Amino acid sequence: MTETIRIIIADDHSMVRKGLVVLLSDFEDFDIIGEASDGEYALDICRQECPDVVLMDMIMPRMDGITATQQIREACPKTQVVILTSFSTEEQVQSALKAGAVGYVMKDVSGDELANAIRRAYKGESVLSPEVTQVLIHATTRPPALGH
């Protein structure tokens, strides 16, 4: 028997949350234990449930995903956070990773890829979408700015 990974989904769009619940419920090793419409509510649920993994949107009302990630990691150090978003600028990726996210995955990922990302995050492994990896590679290979 496999271990069950306890997951919270935090996204301000209810259709996205519901779609993720349906998608992830097909995997026997996942248990969706909560849904949050903003980062503040995600933090509250985490404090009560201490999930294994949180799928976190970046842009939400009341508390954004970066702030929520940082506070969740402080409140529940064993909880892994995977950013699930449509945005992948260098600044956003760096902010998410500095806040304590172990993963940064784009919302257009397939169901199997998302499931594998959750499993890897659960093990504490870093998970980055190929697009995100390219953003980071580009950031480290461009020449430094001239000036001061």
N, C-alpha and C positions, 0 to 999 in steps of 0.2 A: 504494500500500500504506500502511495506517495504522500508526502507532506502536503498539507493544505496551506496555501499562501493567502493570508487575510489582506484584503485590498480596500482602500477608500478611493473614490473617484471625486475629484474636485474640479468642477467646471461650471461657469455661470450660465451656460446654455443647457437647458433641461433635455433637449433632444440629443445633444452630444452625450450627456450622462446616461440617458436611457439606452442609447445605442451601444455605449460601452458596456453597460450592464448586460444587455442581451448578448453581445459578442463574447464577453469574457465568461459568461455563465456556461458556455459550451465546453469550457475546459474544466475537467474534473478536479484539478489541483488548485482551483481558484475559488475563494469565498468572498463575495462582495459584501463587506460588513457595514458600508456606509457611503452616502453621497453628500457632497457639500456644494452649495451654489456660490460660495466665496471662500477666500482664504481663512477668514476668521472662524467660520463654521467648521472648516476642515481641521483647524487647530483644536477647536473644542472637541470634535469627535476623536481626534488622535489622543488627546489627553485622557479621554474616557476609555478608549479601546486599544490604544497602542498597536496599530496595524503593522503588518510586515512591510507593505508597500503602499505608497500614495501616488496615484496618477494625478499630476498637478498642472492645471492650465496656468498660463502666465498672467493674462490680463483678466482680472475679475474685480468686482466692486468690493468695497469695505477694506479688503486686504488683498494685495496682489500675490501672485504665486511665489515670487522671490522672497518677500517678507514672510509669508506663511512657511515656506521651506525652511528658512533659517530658524524660525520659532519652533517648528515641529522637530527639527533636528536637536534643538536644545531641550525640549520637553520630553522627547522620546528618541534617545540616541540610536536605538536599534531599528527604528523605522527608516526605511530607504525611500527616497523621493525620486520619482521619474517625472521630469517635465514633459508634458504632452501638449504641443502647441503648433501653431501655423507660422511662427516667427523664428528666424534663425540668424539674427545679426550677431556679429562678434561680441558686442557689448552684452546682449541678452544671454548668450551662451556662457560667457565668462561670469556674469552676475549669478546665474543659476548654479554654476559649479562652485563658485565661491560661497554661496549660501548653503551648500551642502548636498545639492542634488547629485545622485550617482548616475543619472541618465538624462538625456535630452533627446526626445524622439518627436518626429514630425507627425501631425495628425493624419497624414495620408498613408501612413504605414499599414501594411496588411495585418489581418488578425493574428496570423501565425507569428509575424515579426514582433508584434506588440506582446504577445504571450511570451515569446523568448526573451524579450527585453525585461519583462516583469520577473521572469525566473532568474535571469542573470543579476538583476538589481537585488533580488531577495538574497542571493549569495554574496552580495557586496561588490559585484563586478561593475565596472564602468560600462555604460551603454550609450552610444552616440549614433544617431542616424547618419548615413553616408553624407547627406547634405551638411550636417553639423560638423562632421569631420573635415569636410572641404573648407568650411568657413574658418575653422581653427588652423588648418594647414596654411591657408592663404594669409591669415593674420601673422603667422610666424615666419613666413617666407618673403613678405614684402619688405622693401628697404625702409630703414628708419626715416622719419620726416626730418628735413633740414630745418635749421632754425637755431634757436637759442643756444 
